[in-house]
Amino acid sequence: MAYDMGPQEGAEGNTPSVLRRIISLPAMVSLVLAVLFLVFMITRFDVDLGEMWERVKNANPWYLA
């Protein structure tokens, strides 16, 4: 008994597009929660974004290799 695991005829229309997956409700909820978490961390711990950006610009990328 052989099973055909290939794509079925007419199945192309049933798969959701990448854009639809990105704009889905679970994806949007997780994105909003991540942004809210970052805003909370930045405001509560007095993160200096200017100093942090300077450190990122002056960092040596060879340390990551």
ZIDA-V312105 format. One record per run of one state. SS is the DSSP state (H for helix, E for strand, - for the rest). FROM is the first residue (numbers start at 0). TO is the last residue. Records with the same first field share a line. If there is no record, write none. Layout:
BEGIN
SS: FROM-TO / FROM-TO
END
This chain:
BEGIN
-: 0-9 / 14-16 / 22-23 / 44-47 / 58-59 / 64-64
H: 10-13 / 17-21 / 24-43 / 48-57 / 60-63
END
